[in-house]
Amino acid sequence: MQEAYGVAAFRSRQHVMRFEQVLRRYGVPVGVISTPRDISMGCGLSARFPLNRADDARRALREVNTLNLIGLYRAEYDGNRLRVSPLR
């Protein structure tokens, strides 16, 4: 079974929490997760959101300090390994 979701990684926990607040305000189901290992930089926490709400995530970034953004990623777990790639 494959599972794919979006990940927003930041350099500070404060910005992860702010991003989560903004997404919740937009009605996006979001959670705070440990940053996947393939994203080696950052504070150790990231925000997880559904891929079909990526446009809302990009809109939320306008309200958060994007200088602290490491990037938006697509994470896909195929049962054996988590694969992470930049979200386009």
C-alpha positions in Angstrom: 0.0 0.0 0.0 1.4 3.4 -1.0 0.9 6.5 1.1 1.9 9.9 -0.2 1.7 13.3 1.6 3.2 16.7 1.6 5.9 17.9 4.0 6.8 21.5 4.8 10.3 21.6 6.5 11.5 24.7 8.3 14.6 25.8 10.2 12.7 26.7 13.3 10.0 25.0 15.4 8.2 28.4 15.7 7.7 28.6 12.0 6.4 25.0 11.8 3.8 25.8 14.4 2.9 29.1 12.7 2.5 27.3 9.3 0.3 24.6 11.0 -1.9 27.4 12.5 -2.4 29.0 9.1 -3.2 25.7 7.4 -5.8 24.9 10.1 -7.4 28.3 9.5 -7.7 27.3 5.8 -9.4 24.0 6.9 -6.5 21.8 5.8 -5.9 18.7 7.9 -2.3 19.2 9.1 -0.1 17.6 11.7 3.4 18.1 13.1 5.8 15.2 12.4 9.4 14.4 12.8 11.3 15.7 9.7 12.1 12.7 7.4 15.8 11.7 7.4 16.2 12.5 3.7 15.6 16.2 4.7 18.8 16.6 6.7 18.5 20.2 7.7 16.1 21.9 10.0 14.8 21.9 13.5 13.6 18.2 13.5 9.9 19.0 13.1 7.9 19.5 9.9 4.3 19.9 9.0 2.4 17.1 7.1 -0.5 17.9 4.8 -2.5 16.1 2.1 -0.9 16.5 -1.4 -4.2 17.6 -2.8 -4.0 20.7 -0.6 -0.5 21.7 -1.8 -2.0 25.0 -3.3 -3.3 25.9 0.2 0.2 25.1 1.6 1.8 27.5 -0.9 -0.8 30.1 0.0 -0.1 29.7 3.7 3.6 30.2 3.0 2.8 33.8 2.1 1.8 34.3 5.7 4.8 32.7 7.2 8.5 33.8 7.1 9.7 31.8 4.1 13.3 32.6 4.8 13.1 29.8 7.4 11.5 27.4 4.9 13.8 24.5 3.8 11.3 23.3 1.3 8.1 21.6 0.4 8.4 17.9 -0.3 6.4 14.9 -1.4 6.9 12.0 0.9 5.8 8.6 -0.2 6.0 5.4 1.9 5.7 2.2 -0.1 5.8 -0.1 2.9 9.6 -0.6 2.8 11.1 2.9 2.6 10.1 6.5 2.8 11.0 8.4 -0.4 11.2 12.2 -0.4 11.3 14.5 -3.4 10.8 18.2 -3.9 7.1 19.1 -4.4 6.6 20.9 -7.6 
